[in-house]
């Protein structure tokens, strides 16, 4: 059995500070989107990823990958987005086993209305407290973290 590589005191401090920063960021983004757009951050991410896809559509498998969600969690969220009229699902044209999610015009309008407040919150919570050099360092750090997982963020 491999020996446990416990965190040093410095690593433990960084880890806990990272967790707190991550929790603060996600909570702030969720609060802002609930307040201003009536949706959780997870729904916003789904709409945004669909808006950036060719023809504003992705297979459910592709969408699960780009939003880093389990298929069941994504299916539940897309069901809610369908109820709002923001997303539509259909069978793939050439593969009847595959389901495609499409962003509707109403969904795109909701996303466009929510985007300015969302980006301002991201800027306020994540980027404004940092210097230009720290933003560059953060970019390098997160790139190093995702590199072992195929070298690119899931949405690229």
Secondary structure, DSSP 8 states (H G I E B T S, - for coil): --------HHHHHHHHHHHHHHHHHHHHHHHHHHHHHSS-HHHHHHHHHHHHSGGGEEEHHHHHHHTT--HHHHHHHHHHHHHHTSEEEEE-SS-TT-EEEEE-HHHHHHHHHHHHHHHHHHIIIIITTS-HHHHHHHHHHHHHHHHTTTSS-TT-
